[in-house]
Amino acid sequence: MSENKSYLKIENLRVEYFSSKEVVHAVNGVNLRMHKGKTLGLVGETGAGKTTIAKSILRILPDVGSRIVEGSITVDGQDLLKLKENDMRKIRGNDISMIFQDPMTALNPVQRVGEQISEAVRLHSDMSKEDCDKRAKEMLKMVGITEDRFSEYPHQFSGGMKQRIVIAIALACNPKILLADEPTTALDVTIQAQVLDLVAELQKKFNTSMLLITHDLGVVAQVCDDVAIIYAGQIVEYGTKEQIFHHPSHPYTVGLFGAIPDMAGDDEWLHPIEGLPPDPTKPIKGCAFAPRCKFATDKCFNETPVTHKTPDGHECSCHNMKEALKEEEK
Amino acid sequence: MIMSGKKHKGQSEFSRFIYQLSKNKMAMIGLAIIILEVFIAVFAPAIAPYGYQEIDANALRQPPSSAHWFGTDEIGRDIFSRVIIGTRYSLSMGILATLISSAIGIVIGAIAGFAGGWADNVIMRALDVIQSLPGMLLVIVMSAVLGSGYFNTILALSVGSIPAAARMLRANMLRQRKAEYIEAAYSINCSPARIIFKHLVPNSISANIVQMTMGVSHVIVQAASLSFIGLGIQPPTPDWGAMLSGARAFIRKSPHMVIFPGLAIAITVLAVNMLGDGVRDAMDPKLKK
């Protein structure tokens, strides 16, 4: 996991949403590295800032009511946040594209699905309409939908098929980076598996890097190479999938794994992490997780934790990492 | 919506709409009447037995007879022929004025709905000003300022309906703007213009189409009112409203002079409203079967 190999690098990213009354600190100094052709899982609960990070990369945050306060997002040595809008437009949808969460609403209901795929191609190439349509048909076939459904409307497809179409749109220009925002959350489990297999297969074929946003650790286990755990707009733990799954070191990560119901045992109760995420409108003092953490000391409430290396070499931001590790060993 | 059988494959929203509409009897009757009227309007000179200015000095204010089906007016003109020719004016004015006001309203509403913020505020407050005037008064003022004549009257009739169309589109656009497919459109690099006209407007326009069908009958009545008070289309052009206006002095002695143009207006408005109701029902997603 050396620095020089990382393809997409996010450094100290800080994003705020604001209204006339209050400021919501959605992303608070996130550092992330993604490697060429690999999949990085971004795991965290609702409101942790996962989608905001993805939208910041594409720079499609709403013009009104949001701002990227500081930080850099570097792809191949180029800082996306410093690019002019015109240059950004060449990248958006072409080099970097996004799969949206809910296939039911991510397609234009009154446009034929074929046209929607073909539109994505046409916006980035000088190809004629016929060639774009041909490409769109190829994409349809690639995601397992027959060509003759090219001129059908979204309402004529099932949820899983719609998500395949959304994936086809995202992959139509052979992007170098794919941002998948909970691509399987809206689907049932069998379709989930199909869609994940499809994405993984296409990703391997085109050597695409993928940022997979999810709150499902099962999905992470199936697809990801690396994992970053995000809490309240901060990355609390980052490492390879094996490191995180075998040696979770941050109390929050430990809590997440602890919350997965044990299929073998006969537990009476689930084991949730007590409490709620902090109010994002208030600045965080010390460690964001401290109020919910059973290892919390006075230090946790007053000092922002720095990132440590764990014994197996991955990164974790916690004052009491050793205690958490011990707990996990038990 | 359940898709049954091969027949519906590749079916578009539009063909589904047509299918729904075709099953609505009242709407079909309305449509038939309108088509008949359009046919009459196009071939009016061939259908009308007399010229609309032709005077029969021996038959003043005659009640209906075999020679003059709807009777004659105070200077001996055949009312049947005048009603037939009048179809051209009333119908085309209703349709054209509605199209113009809707087109302008949709563009204004799209800009306001998409831009938001201060631009939206300025546009909507300007429309508020127009809408705060009583509709008929505005039409009268516009007509007086622009002068009489066919196109000026159409313009005068259009202005009053622009705010309603703009407001309707804007409201629907505000709802669509937050939809995920719009975000998705941004993510594949659509330009704002493309997002407005390719993605937002087609998804927001259905209410406006219903409003348009309803608007036609409203405009026809307004045009008639305008002619009735002496603005708008001028005699001897046989606009239905103008005919009513000319006949009002004889309403007691020769009621047929008022009845037939009045009936023509009533039938047209009824037909348009029947069609409009059908369009609304066919477009209502709750009624989709």
Contacts between the chains, C-beta under 8 A, distances in Angstrom:
chain1	res1	chain2	res2	distance
A	58	B	186	8.0
A	58	B	187	5.6
A	60	B	183	6.5
A	60	B	186	4.6
A	60	B	187	5.6
A	64	B	116	6.9
A	64	B	117	6.5
A	89	B	189	5.3
A	92	B	186	7.8
A	92	B	187	6.6
A	92	B	188	7.4
A	92	B	189	4.5
A	93	B	187	6.0
A	93	B	188	3.7
A	93	B	189	4.0
A	94	B	189	7.0
A	97	B	187	6.4
A	97	B	188	6.7
A	98	B	184	7.4
A	98	B	187	4.5
A	100	B	180	5.4
A	100	B	183	6.9
A	100	B	184	5.3
A	100	B	187	7.7
A	101	B	180	7.2
A	102	B	180	5.8
A	105	B	179	5.7
A	105	B	180	4.2
A	105	B	181	6.2
A	106	B	180	4.7
A	106	B	181	5.4
A	106	B	183	7.9
A	106	B	184	4.8
A	107	B	181	5.6
A	107	B	184	7.5
A	108	B	181	4.8
A	108	B	185	7.3
A	108	B	199	5.4
A	108	B	202	7.8
A	108	B	203	6.8
A	109	B	13	7.9
A	109	B	181	7.6
A	109	B	203	6.5
A	110	B	13	5.6
A	110	B	202	4.8
A	110	B	203	5.6
A	111	B	198	7.5
A	111	B	199	7.4
A	111	B	202	7.3
A	112	B	12	7.8
A	119	B	188	7.1
A	119	B	190	7.6
A	119	B	198	7.8
A	120	B	188	4.2
A	123	B	188	6.1
A	123	B	189	5.1
A	123	B	190	6.6
A	124	B	189	6.8
A	151	B	10	5.4
A	152	B	9	7.2
A	152	B	10	5.6
A	153	B	11	7.7
A	153	B	12	6.4
A	153	B	13	6.7
A	155	B	1	6.2
A	156	B	3	6.0
A	156	B	9	7.8
A	156	B	11	7.5
A	166	B	184	7.3
A	169	B	184	7.4
A	169	B	188	6.5
